């Protein structure tokens, strides 16, 4: 299956070709968001991330399906 993955702010990946904000990621069926974070080696604590699939906030154990649109958004705070 393929999901469309959007990386926000500090999670965007800088490459020689430019900044990558969107990735079409091929995954085995029955994959979860936890597996996506592991594949991408995102090491921010889960409490610091907002996980959104198809416009709804979800948990790490959310099972993905083909065609899902996933946003991984770091929660930032300021003072």
N, CA, C and O atoms as a Tripos MOL2 file, in Angstrom:
@<TRIPOS>MOLECULE
protein
  316   315    79     0     0
PROTEIN
NO_CHARGES

@<TRIPOS>ATOM
      1 N           0.8390   -1.1790    0.0000 N.3       1 UNK1
      2 CA          0.0000    0.0000    0.0000 C.3       1 UNK1
      3 C           0.8790    1.2350    0.0000 C.2       1 UNK1
      4 O           2.0500    1.1800    0.3740 O.2       1 UNK1
      5 N           0.3040    2.3470   -0.4220 N.am      2 UNK2
      6 CA          1.0270    3.6150   -0.4590 C.3       2 UNK2
      7 C           0.2360    4.6570    0.3210 C.2       2 UNK2
      8 O          -0.9710    4.8110    0.1310 O.2       2 UNK2
      9 N           0.9400    5.3740    1.2100 N.am      3 UNK3
     10 CA          0.3270    6.4920    1.9230 C.3       3 UNK3
     11 C           1.0840    7.7650    1.5550 C.2       3 UNK3
     12 O           2.2770    7.7310    1.2540 O.2       3 UNK3
     13 N           0.3690    8.8840    1.5860 N.am      4 UNK4
     14 CA          0.9650   10.1920    1.3290 C.3       4 UNK4
     15 C           1.3270   10.8000    2.6670 C.2       4 UNK4
     16 O           0.4580   11.0410    3.5050 O.2       4 UNK4
     17 N           2.5930   11.0430    2.8640 N.am      5 UNK5
     18 CA          3.0990   11.4910    4.1530 C.3       5 UNK5
     19 C           3.5720   12.9330    4.0450 C.2       5 UNK5
     20 O           4.3790   13.2680    3.1780 O.2       5 UNK5
     21 N           3.0560   13.7950    4.9450 N.am      6 UNK6
     22 CA          3.4510   15.2060    4.9980 C.3       6 UNK6
     23 C           4.2320   15.4420    6.2770 C.2       6 UNK6
     24 O           3.7520   15.1580    7.3750 O.2       6 UNK6
     25 N           5.4390   15.9630    6.1250 N.am      7 UNK7
     26 CA          6.3030   16.2640    7.2630 C.3       7 UNK7
     27 C           6.2990   17.7670    7.4820 C.2       7 UNK7
     28 O           6.4850   18.5360    6.5390 O.2       7 UNK7
     29 N           6.0890   18.1850    8.7100 N.am      8 UNK8
     30 CA          5.9560   19.6090    9.0240 C.3       8 UNK8
     31 C           7.1540   20.1180    9.8200 C.2       8 UNK8
     32 O           7.7610   19.3850   10.6000 O.2       8 UNK8
     33 N           7.4720   21.3700    9.6070 N.am      9 UNK9
     34 CA          8.5230   22.1570   10.2840 C.3       9 UNK9
     35 C           9.8260   21.3740   10.4200 C.2       9 UNK9
     36 O          10.4480   21.0340    9.4130 O.2       9 UNK9
     37 N          10.2490   21.0830   11.6540 N.am     10 UNK10
     38 CA         11.5620   20.4860   11.8860 C.3      10 UNK10
     39 C          11.6810   19.0520   11.3810 C.2      10 UNK10
     40 O          12.7840   18.5060   11.3550 O.2      10 UNK10
     41 N          10.5860   18.4350   10.9830 N.am     11 UNK11
     42 CA         10.6310   17.0600   10.4730 C.3      11 UNK11
     43 C          10.9030   16.9960    8.9760 C.2      11 UNK11
     44 O          11.1650   15.9200    8.4390 O.2      11 UNK11
     45 N          10.8430   18.1350    8.3030 N.am     12 UNK12
     46 CA         11.1450   18.1440    6.8750 C.3      12 UNK12
     47 C          12.5840   17.6770    6.6860 C.2      12 UNK12
     48 O          13.4570   17.9560    7.5090 O.2      12 UNK12
     49 N          12.8120   16.9650    5.5900 N.am     13 UNK13
     50 CA         14.1320   16.3980    5.3480 C.3      13 UNK13
     51 C          14.8800   17.2290    4.3100 C.2      13 UNK13
     52 O          14.3890   17.4550    3.2040 O.2      13 UNK13
     53 N          16.0650   17.6730    4.6820 N.am     14 UNK14
     54 CA         16.8880   18.4550    3.7690 C.3      14 UNK14
     55 C          17.8170   17.5250    3.0010 C.2      14 UNK14
     56 O          18.5440   16.7270    3.5930 O.2      14 UNK14
     57 N          17.7870   17.6360    1.6810 N.am     15 UNK15
     58 CA         18.6460   16.8360    0.8170 C.3      15 UNK15
     59 C          19.4100   17.7780   -0.1090 C.2      15 UNK15
     60 O          19.1640   18.9840   -0.1160 O.2      15 UNK15
     61 N          20.3240   17.2320   -0.8780 N.am     16 UNK16
     62 CA         21.0580   18.0440   -1.8450 C.3      16 UNK16
     63 C          20.1240   18.6350   -2.8880 C.2      16 UNK16
     64 O          20.4150   19.6870   -3.4590 O.2      16 UNK16
     65 N          18.9930   17.9590   -3.1440 N.am     17 UNK17
     66 CA         18.0220   18.4220   -4.1400 C.3      17 UNK17
     67 C          17.0510   19.4480   -3.5890 C.2      17 UNK17
     68 O          16.3040   20.0600   -4.3530 O.2      17 UNK17
     69 N          17.0450   19.6500   -2.2790 N.am     18 UNK18
     70 CA         16.1190   20.5870   -1.6610 C.3      18 UNK18
     71 C          15.4170   19.9630   -0.4640 C.2      18 UNK18
     72 O          15.7650   18.8680   -0.0210 O.2      18 UNK18
     73 N          14.4350   20.6690    0.0430 N.am     19 UNK19
     74 CA         13.6850   20.2260    1.2160 C.3      19 UNK19
     75 C          12.5450   19.3040    0.7990 C.2      19 UNK19
     76 O          11.7830   19.6070   -0.1200 O.2      19 UNK19
     77 N          12.4470   18.1640    1.5010 N.am     20 UNK20
     78 CA         11.3730   17.2100    1.2400 C.3      20 UNK20
     79 C          10.3150   17.3870    2.3100 C.2      20 UNK20
     80 O          10.5810   17.2070    3.4980 O.2      20 UNK20
     81 N           9.1130   17.7410    1.8810 N.am     21 UNK21
     82 CA          7.9870   17.9420    2.7930 C.3      21 UNK21
     83 C           6.9220   16.8630    2.6280 C.2      21 UNK21
     84 O           6.1350   16.6110    3.5410 O.2      21 UNK21
     85 N           6.9020   16.2270    1.4550 N.am     22 UNK22
     86 CA          5.8820   15.2280    1.1560 C.3      22 UNK22
     87 C           6.5530   13.9980    0.5710 C.2      22 UNK22
     88 O           7.4170   14.0940   -0.3000 O.2      22 UNK22
     89 N           6.1330   12.8310    1.0750 N.am     23 UNK23
     90 CA          6.6920   11.5580    0.6220 C.3      23 UNK23
     91 C           5.5360   10.6050    0.3470 C.2      23 UNK23
     92 O           4.6080   10.4960    1.1490 O.2      23 UNK23
     93 N           5.5940    9.9270   -0.7700 N.am     24 UNK24
     94 CA          4.6900    8.8000   -0.9970 C.3      24 UNK24
     95 C           5.4390    7.5650   -0.5160 C.2      24 UNK24
     96 O           6.4290    7.1460   -1.1170 O.2      24 UNK24
     97 N           4.9540    6.9970    0.5640 N.am     25 UNK25
     98 CA          5.6640    5.9220    1.2530 C.3      25 UNK25
     99 C           4.9520    4.5980    1.0170 C.2      25 UNK25
    100 O           3.7620    4.4610    1.3010 O.2      25 UNK25
    101 N           5.6920    3.6290    0.4950 N.am     26 UNK26
    102 CA          5.1300    2.3000    0.2890 C.3      26 UNK26
    103 C           5.3640    1.4730    1.5480 C.2      26 UNK26
    104 O           6.4850    1.3750    2.0480 O.2      26 UNK26
    105 N           4.2910    0.8870    2.0440 N.am     27 UNK27
    106 CA          4.3180    0.1410    3.3050 C.3      27 UNK27
    107 C           3.6440   -1.2150    3.1320 C.2      27 UNK27
    108 O           2.8090   -1.3900    2.2450 O.2      27 UNK27
    109 N           4.0050   -2.1660    3.9720 N.am     28 UNK28
    110 CA          3.2460   -3.4220    3.9910 C.3      28 UNK28
    111 C           1.8280   -3.1600    4.5010 C.2      28 UNK28
    112 O           1.6080   -2.2350    5.2820 O.2      28 UNK28
    113 N           0.8790   -3.9650    4.0640 N.am     29 UNK29
    114 CA         -0.4790   -3.8050    4.5950 C.3      29 UNK29
    115 C          -0.4370   -4.0450    6.0990 C.2      29 UNK29
    116 O           0.4440   -4.7430    6.6010 O.2      29 UNK29
    117 N          -1.3850   -3.4680    6.8060 N.am     30 UNK30
    118 CA         -1.4700   -3.5610    8.2710 C.3      30 UNK30
    119 C          -0.4100   -2.7320    8.9920 C.2      30 UNK30
    120 O          -0.1880   -2.9390   10.1850 O.2      30 UNK30
    121 N           0.2520   -1.7970    8.3050 N.am     31 UNK31
    122 CA          1.2420   -0.9510    8.9700 C.3      31 UNK31
    123 C           0.5540    0.0740    9.8640 C.2      31 UNK31
    124 O          -0.5780    0.4870    9.6090 O.2      31 UNK31
    125 N           1.2640    0.4760   10.9220 N.am     32 UNK32
    126 CA          0.7480    1.4750   11.8490 C.3      32 UNK32
    127 C           1.6090    2.7370   11.7710 C.2      32 UNK32
    128 O           2.6720    2.7480   11.1500 O.2      32 UNK32
    129 N           1.1260    3.7870   12.4110 N.am     33 UNK33
    130 CA          1.9150    5.0170   12.4660 C.3      33 UNK33
    131 C           3.2170    4.8210   13.2380 C.2      33 UNK33
    132 O           4.2200    5.4640   12.9300 O.2      33 UNK33
    133 N           3.2120    3.9550   14.2210 N.am     34 UNK34
    134 CA          4.4460    3.6650   14.9640 C.3      34 UNK34
    135 C           5.5150    3.1370   14.0160 C.2      34 UNK34
    136 O           6.6870    3.4940   14.1360 O.2      34 UNK34
    137 N           5.1170    2.2950   13.0830 N.am     35 UNK35
    138 CA          6.0680    1.7520   12.1130 C.3      35 UNK35
    139 C           6.5760    2.8380   11.1660 C.2      35 UNK35
    140 O           7.7440    2.8260   10.7760 O.2      35 UNK35
    141 N           5.7100    3.7690   10.7990 N.am     36 UNK36
    142 CA          6.1250    4.8870    9.9430 C.3      36 UNK36
    143 C           7.1760    5.7320   10.6670 C.2      36 UNK36
    144 O           8.1900    6.1010   10.0730 O.2      36 UNK36
    145 N           6.9410    6.0400   11.9430 N.am     37 UNK37
    146 CA          7.9100    6.8330   12.7020 C.3      37 UNK37
    147 C           9.2420    6.1020   12.8070 C.2      37 UNK37
    148 O          10.2980    6.7330   12.7600 O.2      37 UNK37
    149 N           9.2060    4.7840   12.9490 N.am     38 UNK38
    150 CA         10.4400    3.9960   13.0170 C.3      38 UNK38
    151 C          11.1730    4.0220   11.6810 C.2      38 UNK38
    152 O          12.3940    4.1800   11.6520 O.2      38 UNK38
    153 N          10.4530    3.8700   10.5840 N.am     39 UNK39
    154 CA         11.0670    3.9040    9.2510 C.3      39 UNK39
    155 C          11.7460    5.2450    9.0030 C.2      39 UNK39
    156 O          12.8480    5.3030    8.4580 O.2      39 UNK39
    157 N          11.0810    6.3190    9.4060 N.am     40 UNK40
    158 CA         11.6190    7.6680    9.1900 C.3      40 UNK40
    159 C          12.6350    8.0730   10.2530 C.2      40 UNK40
    160 O          13.2530    9.1320   10.1500 O.2      40 UNK40
    161 N          12.8090    7.2370   11.2720 N.am     41 UNK41
    162 CA         13.7250    7.4990   12.3770 C.3      41 UNK41
    163 C          13.3970    8.8210   13.0780 C.2      41 UNK41
    164 O          14.2880    9.5930   13.4330 O.2      41 UNK41
    165 N          12.0910    9.0620   13.2690 N.am     42 UNK42
    166 CA         11.6510   10.2470   14.0120 C.3      42 UNK42
    167 C          11.7540    9.9230   15.4940 C.2      42 UNK42
    168 O          11.0930    9.0120   15.9920 O.2      42 UNK42
    169 N          12.5910   10.6810   16.1900 N.am     43 UNK43
    170 CA         12.8820   10.3480   17.5740 C.3      43 UNK43
    171 C          12.3290   11.3330   18.5850 C.2      43 UNK43
    172 O          12.6680   11.2680   19.7660 O.2      43 UNK43
    173 N          11.4810   12.2450   18.1340 N.am     44 UNK44
    174 CA         10.8190   13.1250   19.0920 C.3      44 UNK44
    175 C           9.8760   12.2980   19.9580 C.2      44 UNK44
    176 O           9.2800   11.3370   19.4730 O.2      44 UNK44
    177 N           9.7340   12.6550   21.2260 N.am     45 UNK45
    178 CA          8.7670   11.9380   22.0660 C.3      45 UNK45
    179 C           7.3630   12.0600   21.4820 C.2      45 UNK45
    180 O           6.9960   13.1040   20.9430 O.2      45 UNK45
    181 N           6.5890   10.9990   21.5900 N.am     46 UNK46
    182 CA          5.2400   10.9820   21.0120 C.3      46 UNK46
    183 C           4.3870   12.1020   21.5830 C.2      46 UNK46
    184 O           3.4900   12.6010   20.9020 O.2      46 UNK46
    185 N           4.6490   12.5060   22.8180 N.am     47 UNK47
    186 CA          3.8950   13.6130   23.4170 C.3      47 UNK47
    187 C           4.1500   14.9400   22.6960 C.2      47 UNK47
    188 O           3.4090   15.9050   22.8810 O.2      47 UNK47
    189 N           5.1940   14.9810   21.8820 N.am     48 UNK48
    190 CA          5.5400   16.2000   21.1520 C.3      48 UNK48
    191 C           5.1010   16.1580   19.6950 C.2      48 UNK48
    192 O           5.5140   17.0010   18.8980 O.2      48 UNK48
    193 N           4.2680   15.1820   19.3400 N.am     49 UNK49
    194 CA          3.8180   15.0440   17.9600 C.3      49 UNK49
    195 C           2.3010   15.0160   17.8670 C.2      49 UNK49
    196 O           1.6240   14.4180   18.7030 O.2      49 UNK49
    197 N           1.7820   15.6660   16.8470 N.am     50 UNK50
    198 CA          0.3740   15.5600   16.4890 C.3      50 UNK50
    199 C           0.3170   14.6800   15.2500 C.2      50 UNK50
    200 O           0.9290   14.9960   14.2310 O.2      50 UNK50
    201 N          -0.4180   13.5770   15.3370 N.am     51 UNK51
    202 CA         -0.5470   12.6260   14.2360 C.3      51 UNK51
    203 C          -1.9390   12.7470   13.6540 C.2      51 UNK51
    204 O          -2.9320   12.5610   14.3580 O.2      51 UNK51
    205 N          -2.0160   13.0590   12.3640 N.am     52 UNK52
    206 CA         -3.2990   13.2980   11.7100 C.3      52 UNK52
    207 C          -3.3870   12.4010   10.4700 C.2      52 UNK52
    208 O          -2.4870   12.3950    9.6300 O.2      52 UNK52
    209 N          -4.4760   11.6530   10.3720 N.am     53 UNK53
    210 CA         -4.7280   10.8170    9.1990 C.3      53 UNK53
    211 C          -6.0760   11.2130    8.6210 C.2      53 UNK53
    212 O          -7.1010   11.1640    9.3010 O.2      53 UNK53
    213 N          -6.0570   11.6030    7.3670 N.am     54 UNK54
    214 CA         -7.2780   12.0090    6.6620 C.3      54 UNK54
    215 C          -8.0740   13.0520    7.4330 C.2      54 UNK54
    216 O          -9.3050   13.0200    7.4540 O.2      54 UNK54
    217 N          -7.3550   13.9830    8.0700 N.am     55 UNK55
    218 CA         -8.0040   15.0920    8.7560 C.3      55 UNK55
    219 C          -8.4060   14.8350   10.1900 C.2      55 UNK55
    220 O          -8.9680   15.7210   10.8330 O.2      55 UNK55
    221 N          -8.1360   13.6390   10.7190 N.am     56 UNK56
    222 CA         -8.4970   13.3250   12.1070 C.3      56 UNK56
    223 C          -7.2640   12.9770   12.9180 C.2      56 UNK56
    224 O          -6.3810   12.2610   12.4440 O.2      56 UNK56
    225 N          -7.2040   13.4850   14.1450 N.am     57 UNK57
    226 CA         -6.1200   13.1580   15.0530 C.3      57 UNK57
    227 C          -6.2250   11.6870   15.4610 C.2      57 UNK57
    228 O          -7.3060   11.2030   15.7980 O.2      57 UNK57
    229 N          -5.0810   10.9760   15.4260 N.am     58 UNK58
    230 CA         -5.0700    9.5450   15.7330 C.3      58 UNK58
    231 C          -3.9050    9.2240   16.6640 C.2      58 UNK58
    232 O          -3.0560   10.0730   16.9330 O.2      58 UNK58
    233 N          -3.8780    7.9810   17.1510 N.am     59 UNK59
    234 CA         -2.8140    7.5040   18.0280 C.3      59 UNK59
    235 C          -1.7560    6.7580   17.2300 C.2      59 UNK59
    236 O          -1.9350    6.4630   16.0480 O.2      59 UNK59
    237 N          -0.6490    6.4600   17.9020 N.am     60 UNK60
    238 CA          0.4580    5.7270   17.2780 C.3      60 UNK60
    239 C           0.0560    4.3630   16.7310 C.2      60 UNK60
    240 O           0.6020    3.9070   15.7270 O.2      60 UNK60
    241 N          -0.8910    3.7180   17.3870 N.am     61 UNK61
    242 CA         -1.2720    2.3690   16.9590 C.3      61 UNK61
    243 C          -2.3130    2.3700   15.8410 C.2      61 UNK61
    244 O          -2.8370    1.3140   15.4860 O.2      61 UNK61
    245 N          -2.6170    3.5390   15.2870 N.am     62 UNK62
    246 CA         -3.5910    3.6410   14.1950 C.3      62 UNK62
    247 C          -3.0970    2.8350   12.9990 C.2      62 UNK62
    248 O          -1.9740    3.0230   12.5300 O.2      62 UNK62
    249 N          -3.9410    1.9440   12.5160 N.am     63 UNK63
    250 CA         -3.5930    1.1220   11.3580 C.3      63 UNK63
    251 C          -3.9150    1.8800   10.0740 C.2      63 UNK63
    252 O          -5.0310    2.3680    9.8940 O.2      63 UNK63
    253 N          -2.9430    1.9720    9.1970 N.am     64 UNK64
    254 CA         -3.0920    2.7150    7.9500 C.3      64 UNK64
    255 C          -3.6760    1.8400    6.8520 C.2      64 UNK64
    256 O          -3.5540    0.6150    6.8790 O.2      64 UNK64
    257 N          -4.3190    2.5010    5.8750 N.am     65 UNK65
    258 CA         -4.8290    1.8020    4.6960 C.3      65 UNK65
    259 C          -4.3200    2.5270    3.4490 C.2      65 UNK65
    260 O          -3.9060    3.6840    3.5160 O.2      65 UNK65
    261 N          -4.3580    1.8480    2.3440 N.am     66 UNK66
    262 CA         -3.8800    2.4020    1.0880 C.3      66 UNK66
    263 C          -4.5760    3.7270    0.7880 C.2      66 UNK66
    264 O          -5.7990    3.8330    0.8830 O.2      66 UNK66
    265 N          -3.7880    4.7280    0.4270 N.am     67 UNK67
    266 CA         -4.3380    6.0300    0.0580 C.3      67 UNK67
    267 C          -4.4900    7.0140    1.2000 C.2      67 UNK67
    268 O          -4.8870    8.1570    0.9710 O.2      67 UNK67
    269 N          -4.1850    6.6020    2.4320 N.am     68 UNK68
    270 CA         -4.2860    7.5340    3.5630 C.3      68 UNK68
    271 C          -3.3650    8.7340    3.3500 C.2      68 UNK68
    272 O          -2.2990    8.6250    2.7450 O.2      68 UNK68
    273 N          -3.8060    9.8740    3.8620 N.am     69 UNK69
    274 CA         -2.9890   11.0940    3.8700 C.3      69 UNK69
    275 C          -2.6170   11.3600    5.3270 C.2      69 UNK69
    276 O          -3.4790   11.6120    6.1690 O.2      69 UNK69
    277 N          -1.3200   11.2980    5.6030 N.am     70 UNK70
    278 CA         -0.7950   11.3740    6.9650 C.3      70 UNK70
    279 C           0.0000   12.6600    7.1370 C.2      70 UNK70
    280 O           0.8540   12.9900    6.3160 O.2      70 UNK70
    281 N          -0.2930   13.3840    8.2220 N.am     71 UNK71
    282 CA          0.4910   14.5650    8.5960 C.3      71 UNK71
    283 C           1.1430   14.2810    9.9470 C.2      71 UNK71
    284 O           0.4800   13.8780   10.9020 O.2      71 UNK71
    285 N           2.4460   14.4980   10.0050 N.am     72 UNK72
    286 CA          3.1760   14.3780   11.2660 C.3      72 UNK72
    287 C           3.6410   15.7880   11.6130 C.2      72 UNK72
    288 O           4.4570   16.3840   10.9100 O.2      72 UNK72
    289 N           3.1000   16.3050   12.7170 N.am     73 UNK73
    290 CA          3.2900   17.7130   13.0560 C.3      73 UNK73
    291 C           3.9140   17.8170   14.4600 C.2      73 UNK73
    292 O           3.3000   17.3950   15.4410 O.2      73 UNK73
    293 N           5.1200   18.3740   14.5560 N.am     74 UNK74
    294 CA          5.6890   18.5960   15.8850 C.3      74 UNK74
    295 C           4.8900   19.6640   16.6200 C.2      74 UNK74
    296 O           4.5090   20.6800   16.0390 O.2      74 UNK74
    297 N           4.6460   19.4270   17.8850 N.am     75 UNK75
    298 CA          3.9670   20.4180   18.7160 C.3      75 UNK75
    299 C           5.0360   21.3470   19.2720 C.2      75 UNK75
    300 O           5.9280   20.9240   20.0080 O.2      75 UNK75
    301 N           4.9330   22.5990   18.9130 N.am     76 UNK76
    302 CA          5.9270   23.5790   19.3270 C.3      76 UNK76
    303 C           5.3070   24.5220   20.3470 C.2      76 UNK76
    304 O           4.1140   24.8220   20.3020 O.2      76 UNK76
    305 N           6.1400   24.9760   21.2580 N.am     77 UNK77
    306 CA          5.6550   25.9750   22.2070 C.3      77 UNK77
    307 C           6.6890   27.0850   22.2940 C.2      77 UNK77
    308 O           7.8730   26.8920   22.0150 O.2      77 UNK77
    309 N           6.2240   28.2000   22.6740 N.am     78 UNK78
    310 CA          7.1180   29.3440   22.7960 C.3      78 UNK78
    311 C           6.8860   30.0870   24.0940 C.2      78 UNK78
    312 O           5.9960   29.7520   24.8750 O.2      78 UNK78
    313 N           7.6760   31.0690   24.3000 N.am     79 UNK79
    314 CA          7.5290   31.7830   25.5620 C.3      79 UNK79
    315 C           7.5830   33.2520   25.3890 C.2      79 UNK79
    316 O           7.4730   33.9930   26.3660 O.2      79 UNK79
@<TRIPOS>BOND
     1     1     2 1
     2     2     3 1
     3     3     4 2
     4     3     5 am
     5     5     6 1
     6     6     7 1
     7     7     8 2
     8     7     9 am
     9     9    10 1
    10    10    11 1
    11    11    12 2
    12    11    13 am
    13    13    14 1
    14    14    15 1
    15    15    16 2
    16    15    17 am
    17    17    18 1
    18    18    19 1
    19    19    20 2
    20    19    21 am
    21    21    22 1
    22    22    23 1
    23    23    24 2
    24    23    25 am
    25    25    26 1
    26    26    27 1
    27    27    28 2
    28    27    29 am
    29    29    30 1
    30    30    31 1
    31    31    32 2
    32    31    33 am
    33    33    34 1
    34    34    35 1
    35    35    36 2
    36    35    37 am
    37    37    38 1
    38    38    39 1
    39    39    40 2
    40    39    41 am
    41    41    42 1
    42    42    43 1
    43    43    44 2
    44    43    45 am
    45    45    46 1
    46    46    47 1
    47    47    48 2
    48    47    49 am
    49    49    50 1
    50    50    51 1
    51    51    52 2
    52    51    53 am
    53    53    54 1
    54    54    55 1
    55    55    56 2
    56    55    57 am
    57    57    58 1
    58    58    59 1
    59    59    60 2
    60    59    61 am
    61    61    62 1
    62    62    63 1
    63    63    64 2
    64    63    65 am
    65    65    66 1
    66    66    67 1
    67    67    68 2
    68    67    69 am
    69    69    70 1
    70    70    71 1
    71    71    72 2
    72    71    73 am
    73    73    74 1
    74    74    75 1
    75    75    76 2
    76    75    77 am
    77    77    78 1
    78    78    79 1
    79    79    80 2
    80    79    81 am
    81    81    82 1
    82    82    83 1
    83    83    84 2
    84    83    85 am
    85    85    86 1
    86    86    87 1
    87    87    88 2
    88    87    89 am
    89    89    90 1
    90    90    91 1
    91    91    92 2
    92    91    93 am
    93    93    94 1
    94    94    95 1
    95    95    96 2
    96    95    97 am
    97    97    98 1
    98    98    99 1
    99    99   100 2
   100    99   101 am
   101   101   102 1
   102   102   103 1
   103   103   104 2
   104   103   105 am
   105   105   106 1
   106   106   107 1
   107   107   108 2
   108   107   109 am
   109   109   110 1
   110   110   111 1
   111   111   112 2
   112   111   113 am
   113   113   114 1
   114   114   115 1
   115   115   116 2
   116   115   117 am
   117   117   118 1
   118   118   119 1
   119   119   120 2
   120   119   121 am
   121   121   122 1
   122   122   123 1
   123   123   124 2
   124   123   125 am
   125   125   126 1
   126   126   127 1
   127   127   128 2
   128   127   129 am
   129   129   130 1
   130   130   131 1
   131   131   132 2
   132   131   133 am
   133   133   134 1
   134   134   135 1
   135   135   136 2
   136   135   137 am
   137   137   138 1
   138   138   139 1
   139   139   140 2
   140   139   141 am
   141   141   142 1
   142   142   143 1
   143   143   144 2
   144   143   145 am
   145   145   146 1
   146   146   147 1
   147   147   148 2
   148   147   149 am
   149   149   150 1
   150   150   151 1
   151   151   152 2
   152   151   153 am
   153   153   154 1
   154   154   155 1
   155   155   156 2
   156   155   157 am
   157   157   158 1
   158   158   159 1
   159   159   160 2
   160   159   161 am
   161   161   162 1
   162   162   163 1
   163   163   164 2
   164   163   165 am
   165   165   166 1
   166   166   167 1
   167   167   168 2
   168   167   169 am
   169   169   170 1
   170   170   171 1
   171   171   172 2
   172   171   173 am
   173   173   174 1
   174   174   175 1
   175   175   176 2
   176   175   177 am
   177   177   178 1
   178   178   179 1
   179   179   180 2
   180   179   181 am
   181   181   182 1
   182   182   183 1
   183   183   184 2
   184   183   185 am
   185   185   186 1
   186   186   187 1
   187   187   188 2
   188   187   189 am
   189   189   190 1
   190   190   191 1
   191   191   192 2
   192   191   193 am
   193   193   194 1
   194   194   195 1
   195   195   196 2
   196   195   197 am
   197   197   198 1
   198   198   199 1
   199   199   200 2
   200   199   201 am
   201   201   202 1
   202   202   203 1
   203   203   204 2
   204   203   205 am
   205   205   206 1
   206   206   207 1
   207   207   208 2
   208   207   209 am
   209   209   210 1
   210   210   211 1
   211   211   212 2
   212   211   213 am
   213   213   214 1
   214   214   215 1
   215   215   216 2
   216   215   217 am
   217   217   218 1
   218   218   219 1
   219   219   220 2
   220   219   221 am
   221   221   222 1
   222   222   223 1
   223   223   224 2
   224   223   225 am
   225   225   226 1
   226   226   227 1
   227   227   228 2
   228   227   229 am
   229   229   230 1
   230   230   231 1
   231   231   232 2
   232   231   233 am
   233   233   234 1
   234   234   235 1
   235   235   236 2
   236   235   237 am
   237   237   238 1
   238   238   239 1
   239   239   240 2
   240   239   241 am
   241   241   242 1
   242   242   243 1
   243   243   244 2
   244   243   245 am
   245   245   246 1
   246   246   247 1
   247   247   248 2
   248   247   249 am
   249   249   250 1
   250   250   251 1
   251   251   252 2
   252   251   253 am
   253   253   254 1
   254   254   255 1
   255   255   256 2
   256   255   257 am
   257   257   258 1
   258   258   259 1
   259   259   260 2
   260   259   261 am
   261   261   262 1
   262   262   263 1
   263   263   264 2
   264   263   265 am
   265   265   266 1
   266   266   267 1
   267   267   268 2
   268   267   269 am
   269   269   270 1
   270   270   271 1
   271   271   272 2
   272   271   273 am
   273   273   274 1
   274   274   275 1
   275   275   276 2
   276   275   277 am
   277   277   278 1
   278   278   279 1
   279   279   280 2
   280   279   281 am
   281   281   282 1
   282   282   283 1
   283   283   284 2
   284   283   285 am
   285   285   286 1
   286   286   287 1
   287   287   288 2
   288   287   289 am
   289   289   290 1
   290   290   291 1
   291   291   292 2
   292   291   293 am
   293   293   294 1
   294   294   295 1
   295   295   296 2
   296   295   297 am
   297   297   298 1
   298   298   299 1
   299   299   300 2
   300   299   301 am
   301   301   302 1
   302   302   303 1
   303   303   304 2
   304   303   305 am
   305   305   306 1
   306   306   307 1
   307   307   308 2
   308   307   309 am
   309   309   310 1
   310   310   311 1
   311   311   312 2
   312   311   313 am
   313   313   314 1
   314   314   315 1
   315   315   316 2
@<TRIPOS>SUBSTRUCTURE
     1 UNK1         2 RESIDUE 1 A UNK
     2 UNK2         6 RESIDUE 1 A UNK
     3 UNK3        10 RESIDUE 1 A UNK
     4 UNK4        14 RESIDUE 1 A UNK
     5 UNK5        18 RESIDUE 1 A UNK
     6 UNK6        22 RESIDUE 1 A UNK
     7 UNK7        26 RESIDUE 1 A UNK
     8 UNK8        30 RESIDUE 1 A UNK
     9 UNK9        34 RESIDUE 1 A UNK
    10 UNK10       38 RESIDUE 1 A UNK
    11 UNK11       42 RESIDUE 1 A UNK
    12 UNK12       46 RESIDUE 1 A UNK
    13 UNK13       50 RESIDUE 1 A UNK
    14 UNK14       54 RESIDUE 1 A UNK
    15 UNK15       58 RESIDUE 1 A UNK
    16 UNK16       62 RESIDUE 1 A UNK
    17 UNK17       66 RESIDUE 1 A UNK
    18 UNK18       70 RESIDUE 1 A UNK
    19 UNK19       74 RESIDUE 1 A UNK
    20 UNK20       78 RESIDUE 1 A UNK
    21 UNK21       82 RESIDUE 1 A UNK
    22 UNK22       86 RESIDUE 1 A UNK
    23 UNK23       90 RESIDUE 1 A UNK
    24 UNK24       94 RESIDUE 1 A UNK
    25 UNK25       98 RESIDUE 1 A UNK
    26 UNK26      102 RESIDUE 1 A UNK
    27 UNK27      106 RESIDUE 1 A UNK
    28 UNK28      110 RESIDUE 1 A UNK
    29 UNK29      114 RESIDUE 1 A UNK
    30 UNK30      118 RESIDUE 1 A UNK
    31 UNK31      122 RESIDUE 1 A UNK
    32 UNK32      126 RESIDUE 1 A UNK
    33 UNK33      130 RESIDUE 1 A UNK
    34 UNK34      134 RESIDUE 1 A UNK
    35 UNK35      138 RESIDUE 1 A UNK
    36 UNK36      142 RESIDUE 1 A UNK
    37 UNK37      146 RESIDUE 1 A UNK
    38 UNK38      150 RESIDUE 1 A UNK
    39 UNK39      154 RESIDUE 1 A UNK
    40 UNK40      158 RESIDUE 1 A UNK
    41 UNK41      162 RESIDUE 1 A UNK
    42 UNK42      166 RESIDUE 1 A UNK
    43 UNK43      170 RESIDUE 1 A UNK
    44 UNK44      174 RESIDUE 1 A UNK
    45 UNK45      178 RESIDUE 1 A UNK
    46 UNK46      182 RESIDUE 1 A UNK
    47 UNK47      186 RESIDUE 1 A UNK
    48 UNK48      190 RESIDUE 1 A UNK
    49 UNK49      194 RESIDUE 1 A UNK
    50 UNK50      198 RESIDUE 1 A UNK
    51 UNK51      202 RESIDUE 1 A UNK
    52 UNK52      206 RESIDUE 1 A UNK
    53 UNK53      210 RESIDUE 1 A UNK
    54 UNK54      214 RESIDUE 1 A UNK
    55 UNK55      218 RESIDUE 1 A UNK
    56 UNK56      222 RESIDUE 1 A UNK
    57 UNK57      226 RESIDUE 1 A UNK
    58 UNK58      230 RESIDUE 1 A UNK
    59 UNK59      234 RESIDUE 1 A UNK
    60 UNK60      238 RESIDUE 1 A UNK
    61 UNK61      242 RESIDUE 1 A UNK
    62 UNK62      246 RESIDUE 1 A UNK
    63 UNK63      250 RESIDUE 1 A UNK
    64 UNK64      254 RESIDUE 1 A UNK
    65 UNK65      258 RESIDUE 1 A UNK
    66 UNK66      262 RESIDUE 1 A UNK
    67 UNK67      266 RESIDUE 1 A UNK
    68 UNK68      270 RESIDUE 1 A UNK
    69 UNK69      274 RESIDUE 1 A UNK
    70 UNK70      278 RESIDUE 1 A UNK
    71 UNK71      282 RESIDUE 1 A UNK
    72 UNK72      286 RESIDUE 1 A UNK
    73 UNK73      290 RESIDUE 1 A UNK
    74 UNK74      294 RESIDUE 1 A UNK
    75 UNK75      298 RESIDUE 1 A UNK
    76 UNK76      302 RESIDUE 1 A UNK
    77 UNK77      306 RESIDUE 1 A UNK
    78 UNK78      310 RESIDUE 1 A UNK
    79 UNK79      314 RESIDUE 1 A UNK
